[in-house]
């Protein structure tokens, strides 16, 4: 699956900030598993989790081909 | 503190104590109370019975981080209901230092001809009020007019002014205020308050608090303790760092991921070129170009968040300050534009005209649907905006905003409620914000209660009315305090801060529920004004096309039941 890292979650890479990752999760892996695997800082509790355009909770089971966005949420413009 | 009334026909100033019934309100809540008490709800917004009111929020005057906002209100010529629009900058602080809780501008001198030339500037200082002739400012853009006003009145004053849009009484005209660098970039943009000011023949109001002092504190020690806790909470909240580094533009990639970024006249919720207009890209460009550009800028003295920015061109000279998500959405993806420089030029143009970038972006989207503009053609979009300055019939149509443009051009896919354009949150994909758009007494306005950050399924219609209710109450409360929504991060983690500040400032004994009490009272007053102006439940509806036309990529329609919309204010 493809994982999109927004703003402060992006890390420096040799070709600029790393904004997208291709990740293989074990079968029946959840968003919580993904967050644990990525070992995100800051605390993932403040993140908005979006899978295929829809907000989801950490218990959401992920499948191959999912587009996952991990978003340090802000509250408006 | 006092209420100041200036009669613009006679030039008289009355100063008096704050009436008891108004005493526990400020900002948006006080505007609602004053407008309900003094403005006939059925009046013509551009006529003599309407009143233009300036009111700093309850916490304004102490340079608390993000809490010096000025609320400006009147009956709106755009929605024809109650209107409050607020802005940062220095106007609120100067008013509070003059000891003014509210400034009420009454009546007008009718213009001797359709195109007014007898413009005036209202100067307010410790000695009182004075109306100065300002015919030489006629037709001047906001930036040139502000420069001339600064030369005339000095660099220590606050100024609220209108541009050609307000002079032409275009109903998308706002009122601009100086930021702390004295750039007239802080716009009370929504709902046509600039047209009300233009109808009253005022080009500017100058607030000169020289010799004034900050409002008194009932308990200075308690105030400092509450301030310290609040500032620490603001600084420690992760959201503050995001705003500091990326500004509100960080929202673009977030709404795009949710299928909620208005794209090509609200035809899609995702923009294929979102990376080119993202907060990350904006930051990269500003840092790489240097010069005037900076991704971190405070619009008000004392703000610890500093979400604003200054966007410079390739030559390092400022193109516009600030460049915000709403403009990037409505004038970028909504027009199929992915060039930040072009978006910045459109933004500067509407700022100089003194018009609301949200409504103008939506109006250009309407023009595109009518075949007057190809999506992605930034040069044509700029040429259309310049027609407003020239006063061509098409320019005037667009300058009145999206609702008027839709009517004249025969376009029914117009993203408005109560005649006011939606901001850059697709209500079919973020349905809680859609409920706010539909039901807010202010017309479609995300600042009246945005739900985008909630960790819920934003496509599920069942959850949205309750979410919107909470957000609308909180926002009406913050707007009454004079607090920026982003100060909410500092308030929410320590509910004792707001009552602590208010009690220390005023000697009150309010409790933990004061934010909600203020918010509910404000909404109640606003809805009552609108009821008396003839509004019914029918006015609290999404445009029908958004309930019928599925929005890619989620193929969602706005399907929150009418009964839920009608129950938003039942608490």
Interface residues (C-beta under 8 A of the other chain):
Chain A: X4 X6 X7 X8 X10 X17 X19 X42 X46 X48 X49 X50 X53 X54 X55 X56 X57 X69 X71 X72 X73 X74 X75 X76 X77
Chain B: X238 X239 X241 X242 X243 X245 X246 X248 X249 X250 X251 X253 X254 X257 X258 X259 X269 X270 X279 X280 X324 X325 X326 X329 X423 X424 X429 X446 X447 X450 X452 X453 X455 X456 X457 X458 X459 X485 X486 X488 X489 X553 X554
